[in-house]
């Protein structure tokens, strides 16, 4: 038993970022007197930006011109890039019925941490970031409807588990550590025009940026609900029932008393000015230049911030089934800008008793088509699954992101 405790501790600490496998979940319903669940995921992806550009941006490194041009050639009018890294740990203990025996209900603490962000941007914004203003000489650069957001929060709550149906529900306190939200344009555009000589710039600037300014570790407090509901549906082809699961995570909010919002709404024309001078904060953007400050309106107030909740529905793989092959399919949605409804479908094969391998095709999230794979091992009271929503991305620089998930369940 000490070895089992060491296993889940190592996985929780060193794998760290976690969330249930998205490729599939399994029905490993033993649930003895205690139940330990550790879930994990790290995932970042983009719709058109390849790993040869994403990896140096995230971890540092050189991006050559060929890599930049390949991603730019794939650009669409609007593109997305996003990431999520979450960790959760739950420890259930069985309640007792009137006769003193373990009941169907279990209760226990649950804790987690979440990092999540997204960027929705125009192709002009990518070109500007990697090539400067030279490609726009004599043209417009339009950044309208670009949007970025970032959340970091922690949860601590109590969860109730029904070992008969394998459903659960938890009520969590939320501590918000960081929050950023920026938008460019909207009903009014955000665009610039550069003269063909490159010595003048004309622009219409509309945008806003919000952040938490409190010095406290928890800059906002709130509540969130999470839960899993398992139910059965009839399979008309086989005449047997199939288990499905509806999962909801982080459905809640946090309130912060110090949310600073800066808005910019103006038109300007300035001659003899280049983009490099703007980036280097020269002239009107130089530190201490009062005209730059007059362009911004700053407001600090209390605000309710809704968390990036997620909803998922999928079929549950039965590890006790005698079938060699089982279908796997599901749907997922995260309420964050730029996230595309995520769907997947594929097959799970039993290699040997207790060992299953899944392979799925998927579309959505922050990128397009991907290949998913997951392997799950189930032995008596121990269940371990490792998977990826982007298998090719783990090996190829030409793929659009990387993903790795882990799920550990121990029934004591």
Residue pairs with C-beta under 8 A, 6 or more apart in sequence:
1 412
4 382
4 410
4 412
7 408
7 410
8 36
8 38
8 408
8 410
11 38
11 40
11 406
11 408
12 18
12 38
12 40
12 87
12 89
15 40
15 87
15 406
16 40
16 85
16 87
17 40
17 41
17 42
17 85
17 86
17 87
17 115
18 38
18 39
18 40
18 41
18 86
18 87
18 88
18 112
18 405
18 406
19 39
19 40
19 41
19 84
19 86
19 87
19 88
19 249
19 405
20 39
20 41
20 247
20 405
20 407
21 39
21 41
21 374
21 385
21 387
21 405
21 406
21 407
22 41
22 312
22 330
22 332
22 342
22 344
22 372
22 387
22 389
22 405
23 328
23 344
23 346
23 358
23 360
23 372
23 373
23 374
23 387
23 388
23 389
23 405
24 314
24 315
24 316
24 317
24 328
24 330
24 348
24 358
24 360
24 374
24 376
24 387
25 245
25 314
25 316
25 317
25 385
25 407
26 316
26 317
26 318
26 319
26 356
26 376
26 378
26 383
26 385
27 166
27 243
27 316
27 317
27 318
27 319
27 320
28 319
28 378
28 383
28 409
29 163
29 166
30 380
30 381
30 411
31 92
31 94
31 106
31 161
31 163
31 166
31 411
32 94
32 381
32 411
32 412
33 93
33 94
33 102
33 412
34 91
34 92
34 93
34 94
34 411
34 412
35 90
35 91
35 92
35 106
35 108
35 161
35 163
35 409
35 410
35 411
35 412
36 89
36 90
36 91
36 92
36 408
36 409
36 410
36 412
37 88
37 89
37 90
37 91
37 92
37 407
37 408
37 409
38 88
38 89
38 406
38 407
38 408
38 409
39 87
39 88
39 406
39 407
39 408
40 86
40 87
40 88
40 405
40 406
40 407
41 84
41 85
41 86
41 403
41 404
41 405
41 406
42 84
42 85
42 402
42 403
42 404
42 405
43 83
43 84
43 85
43 365
43 389
43 390
43 401
43 402
43 403
43 404
43 405
44 54
44 58
44 81
44 82
44 83
44 84
44 366
44 401
44 402
44 403
45 81
45 82
45 83
45 365
45 366
45 367
45 370
45 390
45 393
45 400
45 401
45 402
45 403
46 54
46 79
46 80
46 81
46 82
46 366
46 367
46 400
46 401
47 76
47 79
47 80
47 81
47 366
47 367
47 368
47 400
48 71
48 74
48 75
48 76
48 79
48 400
49 71
49 79
49 81
49 126
49 400
50 67
50 70
50 71
50 74
50 397
50 398
50 399
50 400
51 393
51 396
51 397
51 398
51 399
51 400
51 401
51 402
52 63
52 67
52 70
52 71
52 397
52 398
53 63
53 67
53 68
53 71
54 81
54 400
54 401
55 61
55 397
56 62
56 63
57 63
63 130
67 397
68 130
68 131
71 126
72 123
72 126
72 127
72 130
72 131
75 123
75 126
75 127
76 123
77 122
77 123
78 120
78 121
78 122
78 123
78 145
79 120
79 121
79 122
79 123
79 126
80 118
80 119
80 120
80 121
80 338
80 339
80 340
80 366
80 367
81 118
81 119
81 121
81 338
81 366
82 116
82 117
82 118
82 119
82 336
82 338
82 339
82 365
82 366
83 115
83 116
83 117
83 118
83 366
84 114
84 115
84 116
84 334
85 114
85 115
85 116
86 112
86 113
86 114
86 115
86 116
87 112
87 113
87 114
88 110
88 111
88 112
89 110
89 111
89 112
90 108
90 109
90 110
90 111
90 159
90 170
91 108
91 109
91 110
92 106
92 107
92 108
92 159
92 161
93 106
93 107
93 108
94 102
94 103
94 105
94 106
94 163
95 102
95 103
95 105
95 106
95 107
96 102
96 103
97 103
104 162
104 163
104 164
105 160
105 161
105 162
105 163
106 160
106 161
106 162
106 163
107 158
107 159
107 160
107 161
108 158
108 159
108 161
109 156
109 157
109 158
109 159
110 155
110 156
110 157
110 158
110 159
110 170
110 172
110 226
111 154
111 155
111 156
111 157
112 154
112 155
112 172
113 152
113 153
113 154
113 155
114 151
114 152
114 153
114 154
114 155
114 250
114 308
115 151
115 152
116 150
116 151
116 152
116 308
116 334
116 336
117 148
117 149
117 150
117 151
118 148
118 149
118 336
118 337
118 338
118 339
118 366
119 146
119 147
119 148
119 338
120 145
120 146
120 147
120 148
120 337
120 338
121 143
121 146
121 148
122 142
122 143
122 144
122 145
122 146
124 136
124 141
124 142
124 143
125 143
125 146
125 184
127 135
127 136
127 141
128 136
128 141
128 143
128 275
132 275
132 276
133 141
133 194
133 198
133 201
133 274
133 275
133 276
134 198
136 192
136 194
137 194
137 195
137 196
137 197
137 198
138 194
138 195
138 196
139 193
139 194
140 191
140 192
140 193
141 191
141 192
141 193
141 194
142 185
142 189
142 190
142 191
143 184
143 185
143 190
143 191
144 184
144 185
144 186
144 189
144 190
144 191
145 184
145 185
145 186
146 183
146 184
146 185
146 190
147 181
147 182
147 183
147 184
147 337
147 338
148 180
148 181
148 182
148 183
148 337
149 180
149 181
149 182
149 308
149 336
149 337
150 178
150 179
150 180
150 181
151 176
151 178
151 179
151 307
151 308
152 176
152 177
152 178
152 179
153 174
153 175
153 176
153 177
153 254
153 307
154 174
154 175
154 177
155 172
155 173
155 174
155 175
155 224
155 226
155 250
156 172
156 173
156 175
157 170
157 171
157 172
157 173
157 224
157 226
158 170
158 171
159 168
159 169
159 170
159 226
160 168
160 169
160 170
161 167
161 168
162 168
165 230
166 228
166 230
167 227
167 228
167 229
167 230
168 227
168 228
169 225
169 226
169 227
169 228
170 225
170 226
170 227
171 223
171 224
171 225
172 223
172 224
172 225
172 226
172 252
173 221
173 222
173 223
174 220
174 221
174 222
174 223
174 224
174 252
174 253
174 254
174 307
175 217
175 218
175 220
175 221
175 254
176 212
176 218
176 219
176 220
176 221
176 222
176 254
176 256
176 305
177 217
177 218
177 219
178 212
178 219
179 210
179 211
179 212
179 219
179 220
179 256
179 259
179 305
180 209
180 210
180 211
181 209
181 210
181 211
182 207
182 208
182 209
182 210
183 207
183 208
183 209
184 190
184 206
184 207
185 191
185 206
185 207
186 206
188 204
188 206
188 265
189 204
189 206
190 204
190 205
190 206
190 207
191 203
191 204
192 201
192 202
192 203
192 204
193 201
193 202
193 203
194 200
194 201
194 275
195 201
198 274
199 271
199 272
199 273
199 274
200 269
200 270
200 271
200 272
200 273
201 269
201 270
201 273
201 274
201 275
201 278
202 268
202 269
202 270
203 267
203 268
203 269
204 267
205 264
205 265
205 266
205 267
205 268
205 295
206 264
206 265
207 263
207 264
208 261
208 262
208 263
208 264
209 261
209 262
210 259
210 260
210 261
210 262
210 303
211 259
211 260
212 219
212 220
212 256
212 258
212 259
212 260
213 219
213 258
213 259
213 260
213 300
214 220
214 256
214 257
214 258
219 256
219 258
220 254
220 255
220 256
220 305
221 254
221 255
222 252
222 253
222 254
222 255
222 305
222 307
223 252
223 253
224 250
224 251
224 252
224 253
224 307
224 309
225 248
225 251
225 252
226 248
226 249
226 250
226 251
227 247
227 248
228 245
228 246
228 247
229 245
229 246
229 247
230 243
230 244
230 245
230 246
230 316
231 243
231 244
231 245
231 246
232 241
232 242
232 243
232 244
233 241
233 242
233 244
234 240
234 241
234 242
235 241
235 242
242 315
242 316
243 315
243 316
243 318
244 313
244 314
244 315
244 316
245 313
245 314
245 315
245 316
246 311
246 312
246 313
247 310
247 311
247 312
247 313
247 314
248 309
248 310
248 311
248 312
249 309
249 310
249 311
249 312
250 307
250 308
250 309
250 310
251 307
251 309
252 306
252 307
252 309
253 304
253 305
253 306
253 307
254 304
254 305
254 307
255 302
255 303
255 304
255 305
256 302
256 303
256 305
257 302
258 300
258 302
259 300
259 301
259 302
259 303
259 305
260 298
260 299
260 300
261 298
261 299
261 300
261 301
262 296
262 297
262 298
262 299
263 296
263 297
263 299
264 295
264 296
264 297
265 297
266 295
270 284
273 283
277 283
277 285
278 285
281 287
283 289
284 291
284 292
285 292
286 292
306 335
308 334
308 335
308 336
309 334
309 335
310 332
310 333
310 334
310 335
311 332
311 333
312 330
312 331
312 332
312 333
313 330
313 331
314 328
314 329
314 330
314 331
314 332
315 327
315 328
315 329
315 330
317 326
317 328
317 348
317 356
317 358
317 376
318 326
319 354
319 356
319 376
319 378
319 383
321 350
323 350
324 349
324 350
325 347
325 348
325 349
325 350
326 347
326 348
326 350
327 345
327 346
327 347
327 348
328 344
328 345
328 346
328 347
328 348
328 358
328 360
329 343
329 344
329 345
329 346
329 360
330 343
330 344
331 341
331 342
331 343
332 341
332 342
332 343
332 364
332 365
333 339
333 341
333 342
338 366
339 364
339 365
339 366
340 363
340 364
340 365
340 366
341 364
342 362
342 363
342 364
342 365
343 362
343 363
343 364
344 360
344 361
344 362
344 363
344 372
344 389
345 360
345 361
345 362
346 358
346 359
346 360
346 361
346 372
347 358
347 359
347 360
348 356
348 357
348 358
348 359
349 356
349 357
349 358
349 359
350 356
351 357
354 377
354 378
354 379
355 375
355 376
355 377
355 378
356 375
356 376
356 377
356 378
357 373
357 374
357 375
357 376
358 372
358 373
358 374
358 375
358 376
358 387
359 371
359 372
359 373
360 371
360 372
360 373
361 369
361 370
361 371
361 372
362 369
362 370
362 371
362 372
362 389
363 369
363 370
365 389
366 401
367 390
367 400
367 401
368 400
370 389
370 390
370 391
370 392
370 393
370 400
371 390
371 391
371 392
372 387
372 388
372 389
372 390
372 391
373 387
373 388
373 391
374 385
374 386
374 387
374 388
374 405
375 385
375 386
375 387
376 383
376 384
376 385
376 386
377 383
377 384
377 385
378 384
381 410
381 411
381 412
382 409
382 410
382 411
383 407
383 408
383 409
383 410
384 406
384 407
384 408
384 409
385 405
385 406
385 407
385 408
386 404
386 405
386 406
386 407
387 404
387 405
387 406
388 394
388 402
388 403
388 404
388 405
389 403
389 405
390 399
390 400
390 401
390 402
390 403
392 399
393 399
393 400
393 401
393 402
393 403
394 402
394 403
394 404
